[in-house]
């Protein structure tokens, strides 16, 4: 009987962790994006182009904010890879973290890119993450004098 109880506890814990992950992702979906499109400098970034494949992984260069991201309107600008390279365009959303096409290393790079886009600290701790996800989203208005792209590596 104890063995069955232990197995059930393990399953319940896993379910709670998955429920927590779903809650975080759901709360991240409606966050306003403070980073503007590098092409039009008017709208928030919404798309990323990745070079590579699910089988072989994606190029490290794919995860560069200034080159491989755009707003929904500038998506056509994302065809930046040489002919013959396989290209995938994804939404820049927290739900994309669980996309099955990512290997672990690709997923980690995507998470770092999301931190940059949402201007979160690279050393994100539990408290900062909690504050980010539970804060009520407030729309961001971009004024021409406020438009700035974050510096690479900042």
C-alpha positions as CSV (number, residue, x, y, z in Angstrom):
1,X,0.0,0.0,0.0
2,X,2.8,2.4,0.8
3,X,4.3,1.9,-2.6
4,X,1.0,2.9,-4.3
5,X,0.7,6.0,-2.1
6,X,4.3,7.0,-3.0
7,X,3.6,6.6,-6.7
8,X,0.4,8.7,-6.4
9,X,2.2,11.4,-4.5
10,X,4.8,11.6,-7.3
11,X,2.1,11.8,-9.9
12,X,0.2,14.5,-8.0
13,X,3.4,16.6,-7.6
14,X,4.1,16.3,-11.3
15,X,0.5,17.5,-12.0
16,X,0.9,20.4,-9.6
17,X,4.2,21.4,-11.4
18,X,2.5,21.2,-14.8
19,X,-0.4,23.2,-13.5
20,X,1.9,25.9,-12.2
21,X,3.8,26.0,-15.5
22,X,0.5,26.4,-17.4
23,X,-0.5,29.2,-15.0
24,X,2.8,31.0,-15.6
25,X,2.5,30.7,-19.4
26,X,-1.1,31.8,-19.4
27,X,-0.2,34.9,-17.3
28,X,2.8,35.6,-19.6
29,X,0.7,35.6,-22.8
30,X,-1.0,39.0,-22.2
31,X,2.1,40.9,-21.0
32,X,2.8,44.1,-23.0
33,X,6.0,43.9,-24.9
34,X,8.3,46.9,-24.2
35,X,10.7,46.2,-27.1
36,X,9.9,47.7,-30.5
37,X,10.4,46.1,-33.9
38,X,13.8,46.8,-35.3
39,X,12.4,47.3,-38.8
40,X,9.6,49.8,-38.3
41,X,10.4,51.1,-34.8
42,X,6.7,51.5,-34.2
43,X,5.2,48.2,-33.0
44,X,6.2,45.7,-30.3
45,X,8.2,42.7,-31.5
46,X,6.0,39.6,-32.1
47,X,7.9,37.2,-34.3
48,X,11.3,35.5,-34.6
49,X,12.9,33.7,-37.5
50,X,15.0,30.7,-36.7
51,X,17.5,29.1,-39.0
52,X,17.9,25.3,-38.7
53,X,15.6,22.4,-38.0
54,X,14.1,20.4,-35.2
55,X,16.4,17.5,-36.0
56,X,19.7,19.5,-36.1
57,X,18.8,22.3,-33.7
58,X,18.7,26.0,-34.5
59,X,21.6,28.4,-35.2
60,X,22.8,30.4,-32.2
61,X,22.6,33.5,-34.5
62,X,18.9,33.0,-34.8
63,X,18.3,34.2,-31.3
64,X,19.6,37.8,-31.9
65,X,17.0,40.4,-31.1
66,X,18.0,43.1,-33.6
67,X,18.3,40.9,-36.6
68,X,15.8,38.1,-36.3
69,X,12.7,39.7,-34.7
70,X,9.9,41.8,-36.0
71,X,6.4,42.9,-35.3
72,X,3.5,41.2,-37.0
73,X,3.3,43.8,-39.8
74,X,7.0,43.5,-40.7
75,X,7.1,39.7,-40.8
76,X,8.1,39.8,-44.4
77,X,11.4,41.4,-43.3
78,X,12.3,38.2,-41.5
79,X,13.6,36.4,-44.6
80,X,17.2,37.1,-43.6
81,X,18.9,33.7,-44.0
82,X,20.7,32.5,-47.1
83,X,18.8,30.6,-49.7
84,X,18.8,26.9,-48.9
85,X,18.7,27.4,-45.1
86,X,15.5,26.2,-43.5
87,X,13.6,28.9,-41.7
88,X,10.9,28.7,-39.1
89,X,9.0,31.8,-37.9
90,X,7.6,31.6,-34.4
91,X,5.5,33.9,-32.1
92,X,7.5,35.6,-29.4
93,X,5.2,34.3,-26.6
94,X,5.8,32.4,-23.4
95,X,3.8,29.5,-24.7
96,X,6.4,29.0,-27.4
97,X,8.8,27.9,-24.7
98,X,7.1,24.5,-24.7
99,X,7.2,24.1,-28.6
100,X,8.3,20.6,-29.4
101,X,10.7,21.8,-32.1
102,X,13.2,23.0,-29.5
103,X,16.0,21.0,-28.1
104,X,17.0,21.9,-24.6
105,X,19.8,24.3,-25.7
106,X,17.5,26.0,-28.2
107,X,14.8,26.4,-25.5
108,X,17.4,28.0,-23.1
109,X,18.4,30.5,-25.8
110,X,14.7,31.3,-26.5
111,X,14.2,32.0,-22.7
112,X,17.2,34.3,-22.7
113,X,15.7,36.1,-25.7
114,X,12.3,36.5,-23.9
115,X,14.1,38.0,-20.9
116,X,15.8,40.5,-23.2
117,X,12.5,41.3,-25.0
118,X,10.5,41.8,-21.8
119,X,13.5,43.6,-20.2
120,X,13.8,41.1,-17.4
121,X,17.1,40.7,-15.5
122,X,19.2,37.9,-16.8
123,X,19.6,36.7,-13.2
124,X,15.9,36.4,-12.8
125,X,15.0,35.0,-9.3
126,X,11.7,33.7,-8.0
127,X,10.6,36.9,-6.5
128,X,11.2,39.0,-9.7
129,X,9.5,36.3,-11.8
130,X,6.5,36.2,-9.5
131,X,6.2,40.0,-9.6
132,X,6.4,40.0,-13.4
133,X,3.7,37.3,-13.9
134,X,1.2,38.5,-11.3
135,X,1.4,42.2,-12.1
136,X,-1.6,43.5,-13.9
137,X,-0.5,44.2,-17.5
138,X,-0.6,47.8,-18.5
139,X,-0.5,48.8,-22.2
140,X,2.7,50.4,-23.4
141,X,2.4,53.5,-25.5
142,X,5.4,54.1,-27.7
143,X,6.2,57.7,-28.3
144,X,8.8,58.6,-31.0
145,X,11.2,60.0,-28.4
146,X,11.0,56.7,-26.3
147,X,11.8,54.3,-29.1
148,X,15.0,52.5,-28.2
149,X,16.1,49.0,-28.9
150,X,18.0,47.3,-26.1
151,X,21.7,47.1,-26.7
152,X,23.0,43.6,-27.6
153,X,24.1,41.8,-24.4
154,X,22.6,44.4,-22.1
